Amino acid sequence: MNRIGIAIAGATGRMGRTLVEAVLNADDMRLAAAFDQPENPSIDRDAGELLGLATGVAIGGDAASAIGSAQCLIDFTRPAGTLGHLALCRDRGVALVIGTTGFDAAGKREIETAAQDIPIVFAPNMSVGVNLVFRLLDVAARVLSDGYDVEIIEAHHRHKIDAPSGTALRMGEVVAQALGRNLADCAVYGREGVTGERCPTTIGFATVRGGDIVGDHTALFAGTGERIEITHRSASRMTYAVGGLRAARFLASRKSGLFDMQDVLGLR
C-alpha cells in the first residue's frame, strides 16, 4: 500500500501532538515530517517523544524542507503561520488541510487564490459531529424561521486566543444564510448595560473561556413556550485529528480546488 505522507505543523502543541498520534495509528498514512518554530526547545527531538512513542521522525525547524517531503500538510496553528505554510505548499504542489481559525478577509482570499493551484480543505472545525450539526442547523433555521430568537454559546479552554470560535461563527453563518440574512449585519457579540429589547432579527454570540474545556457549542432557538437546543461537546482533540486525516484522504485524488468538511463528508 502506498501510504499518504503527512506533515504536521505545530507538532509540539496540543493539537499537533494529537495529529501525530492519529497519523501513527492510521494504516494508510505515514508521518513524513513534523515541524514547529525554530526556537522551540523540542527541535531535533523525536516527534513522538511527548507521547511516549518513538517515530523515527525528528521535529524540524525548517518548514520549507518539512513540507517538501510530504504529500499533504495538516495545519492547526495560527493564521500568520498557516499563510506562510500555504505559500510553501503552493510552491511545492503539496495538498493542505487547514484547521486554523481566526483568519481575516484578506487571509481567506489568499487561501482561495492558492486553491487554484493546489487542493485545500479549509474548515473551522474538522469534527464529523460538528459538521453534521451544521447540516441540522440549516434545517432547524428554515423550520424555525418565525418567532424564534437565535443565540450561539461556545466554551473553550483558557489558552484559546480568538473569540468567538471559528465553529461558533460558522454556526452563525449557516443560520443566517438559511434565514436569508447577512451575519455581518445581524450578529451581536456582547451585551452589557441597558441594551433595550432584543431585536428579533439578530443572532447573538456568548463566549466562555476557562480551564481545559476542549470545545462546547450550542445553538439555542428560543420561542414562546419552548426552546430548541442543538449542542455538540468535544471531550478530546482526537475527534478533530480524525477529521483532519479524513480530509487528507479526500485530497489525495485531487489536483486543486477549495473544499470544506461538508464536501469531505458528502453532505452537499
MINULO-22925 format. One record per residue (C-alpha): x, y, z; residue in three letters. Coordinates in steps of 0.25 Angstrom, whole numbers, padded with zeros to 4 digits, always signed. Example, Ala and Ser with C-alpha at 12.3 -4.5 7.8 and 13.67 -1.06 7.14 Angstrom:
<rs>
+0049-0018+0031ala;+0055-0004+0029ser;
</rs>
This chain:
<rs>
+0000+0000+0000met;+0005+0014-0004asn;+0003+0022+0009arg;+0000+0037+0009ile;+0012+0045+0014gly;+0007+0055+0024ile;+0014+0067+0030ala;+0009+0073+0043ile;+0011+0088+0046ala;+0012+0092+0061gly;+0016+0078+0064ala;+0019+0081+0079thr;+0006+0087+0082gly;-0007+0081+0088arg;-0013+0079+0074met;+0000+0076+0068gly;+0003+0064+0077arg;-0011+0059+0075thr;-0009+0059+0060leu;+0004+0052+0061val;-0003+0041+0069glu;-0014+0040+0059ala;-0005+0038+0047val;+0003+0028+0054leu;-0010+0020+0057asn;-0014+0021+0042ala;-0011+0009+0034asp;-0012+0017+0021asp;-0003+0029+0025met;+0012+0031+0029arg;+0018+0043+0037leu;+0027+0049+0027ala;+0030+0061+0035ala;+0027+0069+0047ala;+0032+0083+0050phe;+0030+0095+0059asp;+0036+0109+0061gln;+0052+0109+0060pro;+0053+0113+0074glu;+0044+0102+0080asn;+0052+0094+0091pro;+0047+0081+0085ser;+0054+0083+0071ile;+0062+0071+0067asp;+0055+0062+0077arg;+0046+0051+0073asp;+0032+0055+0069ala;+0026+0044+0077gly;+0035+0047+0090glu;+0024+0055+0097leu;+0014+0044+0094leu;+0024+0034+0100gly;+0026+0028+0086leu;+0037+0026+0076ala;+0034+0031+0062thr;+0048+0032+0055gly;+0044+0046+0051val;+0050+0057+0057ala;+0043+0071+0059ile;+0049+0081+0050gly;+0050+0096+0050gly;+0050+0098+0035asp;+0036+0098+0030ala;+0040+0098+0015ala;+0048+0085+0016ser;+0038+0078+0024ala;+0026+0082+0015ile;+0034+0078+0003gly;+0036+0064+0008ser;+0021+0061+0009ala;+0008+0059+0000gln;-0001+0067+0010cys;+0001+0077+0021leu;-0009+0077+0033ile;-0008+0091+0039asp;-0016+0095+0052phe;-0007+0106+0056thr;-0009+0121+0055arg;-0013+0130+0043pro;+0000+0137+0041ala;+0008+0123+0041gly;-0003+0116+0033thr;-0002+0127+0022leu;+0013+0125+0021gly;+0012+0110+0020his;+0001+0112+0010leu;+0011+0119+0001ala;+0021+0108+0002leu;+0010+0097-0001cys;+0006+0105-0013arg;+0021+0106-0018asp;+0023+0091-0016arg;+0010+0085-0020gly;+0006+0080-0006val;-0008+0078-0002ala;-0013+0085+0010leu;-0023+0083+0021val;-0025+0096+0029ile;-0032+0095+0043gly;-0027+0108+0047thr;-0037+0119+0051thr;-0037+0134+0052gly;-0034+0138+0038phe;-0037+0152+0033asp;-0044+0154+0020ala;-0030+0156+0013ala;-0025+0143+0018gly;-0037+0136+0013lys;-0035+0142+0000arg;-0021+0137+0000glu;-0026+0123+0003ile;-0036+0124-0009glu;-0025+0128-0018thr;-0016+0117-0015ala;-0027+0107-0017ala;-0026+0110-0032gln;-0013+0102-0032asp;-0013+0092-0020ile;-0025+0084-0013pro;-0029+0090+0000ile;-0039+0086+0011val;-0042+0099+0019phe;-0052+0097+0031ala;-0054+0104+0044pro;-0056+0090+0051asn;-0051+0077+0045met;-0060+0069+0055ser;-0070+0059+0047val;-0081+0062+0058gly;-0079+0077+0057val;-0081+0077+0042asn;-0094+0069+0044leu;-0098+0080+0054val;-0096+0090+0042phe;-0106+0082+0034arg;-0116+0081+0045leu;-0115+0096+0048leu;-0119+0099+0033asp;-0131+0090+0035val;-0135+0096+0048ala;-0133+0110+0044ala;-0142+0108+0032arg;-0153+0102+0040val;-0152+0112+0052leu;-0151+0124+0043ser;-0162+0132+0050asp;-0163+0135+0065gly;-0150+0129+0070tyr;-0138+0136+0075asp;-0125+0130+0072val;-0113+0130+0081glu;-0100+0123+0080ile;-0092+0119+0092ile;-0078+0114+0092glu;-0068+0110+0102ala;-0053+0107+0101his;-0040+0105+0109his;-0033+0117+0115arg;-0022+0117+0104his;-0031+0119+0092lys;-0027+0133+0086ile;-0039+0136+0077asp;-0053+0139+0080ala;-0064+0135+0077pro;-0058+0122+0072ser;-0058+0119+0057gly;-0068+0108+0059thr;-0078+0117+0066ala;-0076+0127+0055leu;-0079+0117+0044arg;-0091+0112+0052met;-0096+0127+0051gly;-0093+0127+0036glu;-0101+0115+0034val;-0113+0120+0041val;-0112+0134+0035ala;-0111+0128+0021gln;-0123+0119+0024ala;-0131+0131+0028leu;-0127+0140+0017gly;-0118+0149+0025arg;-0104+0154+0025asn;-0097+0150+0038leu;-0088+0163+0038ala;-0101+0171+0039asp;-0109+0163+0049cys;-0098+0158+0059ala;-0097+0163+0073val;-0084+0159+0080tyr;-0087+0164+0094gly;-0097+0171+0103arg;-0095+0180+0115glu;-0103+0190+0122gly;-0116+0195+0117val;-0117+0189+0104thr;-0132+0190+0101gly;-0141+0179+0096glu;-0135+0169+0087arg;-0136+0171+0072cys;-0143+0159+0066pro;-0134+0158+0054thr;-0121+0158+0062thr;-0112+0145+0064ile;-0105+0146+0078gly;-0092+0140+0082phe;-0087+0137+0096ala;-0073+0133+0099thr;-0067+0125+0111val;-0052+0123+0113arg;-0047+0114+0125gly;-0040+0102+0129gly;-0037+0091+0120asp;-0050+0091+0112ile;-0047+0085+0098val;-0059+0091+0092gly;-0074+0092+0094asp;-0084+0099+0085his;-0099+0101+0086thr;-0109+0108+0076ala;-0121+0112+0084leu;-0135+0115+0077phe;-0143+0122+0087ala;-0158+0123+0084gly;-0171+0126+0092thr;-0173+0114+0102gly;-0161+0105+0097glu;-0146+0105+0094arg;-0139+0096+0084ile;-0124+0094+0086glu;-0114+0087+0077ile;-0101+0084+0084thr;-0088+0078+0081his;-0078+0075+0092arg;-0064+0071+0090ser;-0057+0062+0100ala;-0044+0060+0092ser;-0036+0067+0082arg;-0035+0053+0075met;-0048+0056+0068thr;-0042+0068+0061tyr;-0030+0060+0057ala;-0038+0048+0051val;-0046+0058+0043gly;-0033+0065+0038gly;-0028+0051+0034leu;-0041+0049+0027arg;-0039+0062+0019ala;-0025+0058+0015ala;-0030+0045+0009arg;-0041+0053+0002phe;-0030+0062-0004leu;-0021+0050-0009ala;-0028+0049-0022ser;-0030+0064-0025arg;-0021+0073-0032lys;-0027+0087-0028ser;-0039+0093-0022gly;-0044+0099-0009leu;-0053+0089-0001phe;-0059+0088+0013asp;-0063+0077+0022met;-0077+0077+0016gln;-0070+0073+0003asp;-0061+0063+0010val;-0073+0056+0017leu;-0082+0057+0005gly;-0093+0065+0012leu;-0095+0075+0000arg;
</rs>
